[in-house]
Amino acid sequence: MKILLTGGAGYIGSHVLNLLGQAGHDIVVVDNLSTGRKESLLYGRHEEFSLEETGKLEELLKKENFEACLHFVGSIIVPESVEKPLKYYQNNTTNSLNLIELCVKYKINRFIFSSTAALYGDSAPGGICTEETQVVPINPYGRSKMMTEFMLEDTAKATDLNYVALRYFNVAGANVDLKIGQCSPNSTHLIKIASECAAGKRDKMAIFGTDYDTSDGTCVRDYIHVDDLAQAHVDALKFLEKDAESAVLNCGYGHGYTVKEVIETVKKVTGVDFPVGIEGRRAGDAGTLISRAEKIREVLGWTPKYDDLDLIVRTAFEWEKQL
């Protein structure tokens, strides 16, 4: 299949690119390398420009006969979205609008969207989210992604576009073969930061908030290994190849860990006891976010292989050591 992949040099996009490339697809990656890196592009052809450059994007779509689009480009840091909301509405919403519009224009009718569990906010009872849980995002990051989901839903009703929106929970770890991993500058991901501490790249780290309504007062998240998440995209593409109807699916394992539990796991797996401070809550953080993820198994036949926090941490740490 001829595939347009936006953001393929980034953390998740590069892992999906790796699987699609291994499967023999013909892939063109659009990435401005603002957060991704060229070394992560193991397959495909790279076009280096931003989605804001709609003229270049349209020229590419006009020239190539793409059969599917996988859209990863987006800003993802929750506290930054609170401080700089317009950046998030521009990059996550406006750019997605322009991309969807061009896909419709050039008959690219299979679309996979990198969405987020941040859409749920604090709306789910006990923080356990099904795809039917009301979407009430509590930060601009979540709202900007929610708007794109609404655009896809409405466009699918009005055109022959079919889409799969994958709502990621907390993605972590590195490719199990250690060919690629998380390289994002100034990352705010917990396991990434803890791995940097264990590898001696940071002197210390902080826990943000210890007064949440959880077992130890720290936030609870559902951590999914990046290779399992990448496989979900491959499965979604096969699903859309059958001209299946659009779907919105949670991507998680269905159970969570507190921040303190994750940090203790990193210390245990790496054998490094690094300093951890306590600070106040960050703006926009929900207390608990855990998936109900039966639907993705039923609809896509997705079968995760790496539901193991120790393994997730080990791959993240081994990758960090070789960076």
C-alpha positions in Angstrom: 0.0 0.0 0.0 1.2 3.6 -0.7 1.1 5.4 2.7 1.5 9.0 3.8 2.8 9.0 7.4 3.0 12.4 9.1 5.4 12.6 12.1 7.2 9.4 11.2 10.5 10.6 12.8 8.9 10.9 16.2 8.6 8.4 19.0 5.4 6.5 18.1 5.5 7.3 14.4 9.0 5.8 14.0 7.9 2.5 15.7 4.9 2.3 13.4 7.1 3.1 10.4 9.4 0.2 11.4 6.5 -2.3 11.3 5.0 -0.9 8.1 8.4 -0.9 6.4 9.1 -4.5 7.4 5.7 -5.4 5.9 6.8 -4.0 2.5 4.6 -0.9 2.3 5.6 2.1 0.2 5.9 5.0 2.6 6.4 8.7 2.4 7.1 10.4 5.7 6.4 14.1 6.2 8.3 15.4 9.3 10.0 18.7 10.0 12.3 17.1 12.6 11.3 19.6 15.3 11.0 16.8 17.8 11.8 13.7 15.8 15.1 12.7 14.4 16.3 11.5 11.0 18.1 8.4 12.5 14.7 7.0 13.5 13.5 6.8 9.9 14.4 3.2 9.2 12.2 2.9 6.1 10.5 5.1 3.5 11.2 8.4 1.8 11.4 11.5 3.9 10.0 14.9 3.0 11.2 17.6 5.5 8.5 20.2 5.9 5.8 21.3 8.3 2.1 20.6 7.9 1.6 24.4 8.1 3.1 24.4 4.6 -0.1 23.4 2.9 1.2 24.2 -0.6 4.0 21.7 -0.2 1.6 19.2 1.3 -0.9 19.5 -1.5 1.9 19.3 -4.1 2.9 16.0 -2.5 -0.6 14.6 -2.4 -1.3 15.6 -6.0 1.9 13.9 -7.2 1.6 10.6 -5.2 -1.3 8.2 -5.3 -1.6 7.6 -1.6 -4.1 5.0 -0.4 -3.9 5.7 3.3 -2.8 8.4 5.7 -1.4 7.8 9.3 -1.3 11.1 11.2 1.1 11.4 14.1 2.1 15.1 14.0 1.1 16.8 17.1 2.2 18.7 20.3 1.7 16.5 23.4 2.9 18.2 26.6 -0.1 18.8 28.8 1.4 21.6 31.1 2.7 23.4 28.0 -0.7 23.2 26.4 -2.1 25.1 29.4 0.5 27.8 29.0 0.4 28.0 25.2 -3.0 26.8 24.1 -2.9 28.5 20.7 0.2 26.5 19.8 -1.8 23.3 20.4 -4.9 24.4 18.5 -2.7 25.4 15.5 -0.6 22.2 15.5 -3.1 19.7 16.6 -6.4 21.0 15.2 -5.8 23.5 12.3 -3.1 21.4 10.8 -5.3 18.3 11.1 -8.2 20.1 9.4 -6.0 21.0 6.4 -4.6 17.5 6.2 -8.1 15.9 6.3 -9.4 18.4 3.7 -6.6 17.5 1.3 -7.1 13.7 1.9 -10.7 14.1 0.9 -9.7 16.2 -2.1 -7.2 13.6 -3.4 -9.4 10.5 -2.5 -7.2 9.2 0.3 -10.1 7.5 2.1 -8.3 5.5 4.8 -7.1 7.6 7.8 -5.6 6.6 11.1 -5.4 9.3 13.8 -3.1 9.5 16.8 -5.6 10.4 19.5 -5.3 10.4 23.3 -6.9 9.3 26.5 -6.7 12.9 27.6 -10.1 13.3 25.9 -11.7 11.7 28.9 -10.4 14.2 31.5 -11.8 13.3 34.9 -15.2 12.1 33.6 -14.8 8.4 34.0 -16.1 6.7 37.2 -12.9 5.6 39.0 -10.9 6.8 36.1 -11.7 3.7 34.1 -12.5 4.8 30.5 -14.5 3.0 27.8 -14.9 4.3 24.3 -18.4 5.4 25.4 -17.1 7.4 28.4 -18.1 11.1 27.9 -15.2 13.1 26.5 -14.6 16.1 28.8 -10.9 17.0 28.4 -9.5 19.3 31.1 -6.6 20.8 29.1 -6.1 22.4 25.7 -4.1 19.3 24.5 -7.1 17.0 25.0 -9.5 19.6 23.5 -7.3 20.1 20.4 -7.3 16.3 19.8 -11.1 16.0 20.6 -11.8 18.6 17.8 -9.9 16.5 15.3 -11.9 13.4 16.3 -15.1 15.4 15.7 -13.8 16.6 12.3 -13.1 13.0 11.3 -16.5 11.8 12.5 -18.4 14.5 10.6 -16.2 14.1 7.5 -16.7 10.3 7.4 -20.5 10.9 7.5 -20.3 13.3 4.5 -17.7 11.6 2.3 -16.2 8.2 1.6 -13.4 8.7 4.2 -13.1 5.9 6.8 -10.9 6.4 9.8 -9.7 4.7 13.0 -9.0 7.1 16.0 -6.6 5.3 18.4 -6.9 6.8 21.9 -3.5 6.2 23.5 -3.0 5.8 27.2 0.6 6.2 28.5 3.0 4.9 25.8 6.4 3.9 27.1 9.5 1.7 26.5 11.6 1.2 23.3 11.6 -1.2 20.4 12.4 -4.6 21.9 15.3 -5.0 19.4 16.5 -1.5 20.5 16.7 -0.2 17.0 14.6 2.9 17.9 13.3 4.4 21.1 12.2 7.7 22.6 14.4 10.6 21.7 12.1 13.5 22.3 13.9 16.6 23.7 12.6 17.8 27.1 10.4 14.8 27.5 7.8 14.8 30.3 7.1 11.1 30.1 7.6 9.4 33.5 9.4 6.3 32.5 11.6 8.2 30.1 12.6 10.7 32.8 13.2 7.9 35.4 15.3 6.0 32.9 17.4 9.2 32.3 18.0 9.4 36.1 19.0 5.8 36.3 21.4 6.3 33.3 23.0 9.2 35.0 21.6 11.8 32.6 19.6 13.6 35.2 20.6 14.2 38.8 17.0 13.8 40.2 13.3 13.9 39.3 10.1 15.0 40.9 6.7 13.6 41.6 4.0 16.2 40.9 1.2 15.8 43.4 0.8 13.3 46.3 -2.8 14.2 47.2 -4.8 12.5 44.5 -7.5 10.0 45.4 -5.4 6.9 44.7 -3.7 4.2 46.8 -0.6 6.3 47.5 -1.7 9.8 46.5 0.1 9.9 43.2 -1.5 9.7 39.7 -2.4 6.3 38.2 -1.8 5.6 34.5 -2.2 2.7 32.1 1.2 2.1 30.5 1.4 0.4 27.1 4.6 -0.7 25.4 5.3 1.2 22.2 5.7 -1.9 20.1 2.3 -3.1 21.1 0.9 0.3 20.2 2.6 0.2 16.8 1.1 -3.1 16.1 -2.4 -1.6 16.8 -1.8 0.8 13.9 -0.8 -2.0 11.5 -4.0 -3.9 12.6 -6.0 -0.7 12.1 -4.7 -0.4 8.5 -5.6 -4.0 7.7 -9.1 -3.2 9.2 -9.5 -0.2 6.9 -8.2 -2.2 3.9 -11.4 -4.2 4.1 -13.4 -0.9 3.7 -14.7 -1.3 7.2 -16.6 1.4 9.0 -14.8 3.9 11.1 -13.9 3.2 14.7 -12.7 4.9 17.8 -10.6 2.6 20.0 -8.7 2.7 23.3 -5.1 1.6 23.3 -4.1 0.3 26.7 -3.8 -2.8 28.8 -6.7 -2.2 31.1 -4.7 -1.8 34.4 -2.7 1.0 36.0 0.3 1.9 38.2 0.8 4.9 40.4 3.7 7.2 39.8 5.5 5.9 42.9 5.0 2.3 41.8 6.6 3.1 38.4 9.6 4.8 40.0 10.1 1.9 42.3 10.0 -0.5 39.4 12.6 1.6 37.5 14.9 1.5 40.6 14.4 -2.2 40.9 15.0 -3.1 37.3 18.0 -0.8 36.9 19.5 -1.3 40.3 20.0 2.5 40.6 18.5 4.5 43.6 18.2 8.0 42.3 16.8 11.0 44.2 13.1 11.8 43.9 11.6 15.1 45.1 8.0 16.0 45.7 6.3 19.0 44.1 2.8 20.3 43.7 0.3 19.1 41.1 0.8 20.1 37.5 -1.9 22.0 35.7 -4.2 19.7 33.6 -3.3 16.3 35.1 -6.1 13.9 35.8 -5.9 11.7 38.9 -6.5 8.3 37.3 -6.7 7.2 33.6 -7.1 3.5 32.9 -8.5 1.9 29.7 -11.2 -0.6 29.1 -9.6 -2.0 26.0 -11.7 -5.0 25.1 -13.1 -3.3 22.0 -9.7 -3.0 20.2 -9.2 -6.7 20.6 -12.6 -7.5 19.2 -12.6 -5.0 16.3 -9.0 -5.3 15.2 -8.0 -8.6 16.6 -5.1 -6.8 18.3 -3.1 -9.1 20.7 -0.5 -7.3 22.8 2.8 -9.1 23.5 4.5 -6.9 26.0 2.1 -6.3 28.9 4.8 -6.3 31.5 6.0 -3.2 33.4 9.4 -4.6 34.1 9.9 -5.3 30.4 8.7 -1.8 29.4 11.2 -0.3 31.9 14.0 -2.5 30.8 13.7 -1.6 27.1 13.4 2.1 28.0 16.6 2.0 30.2 18.6 -0.1 27.7 17.7 2.4 25.0 18.6 5.3 27.2 22.0 3.8 27.9 22.9 3.6 24.2 21.7 7.0 23.2 
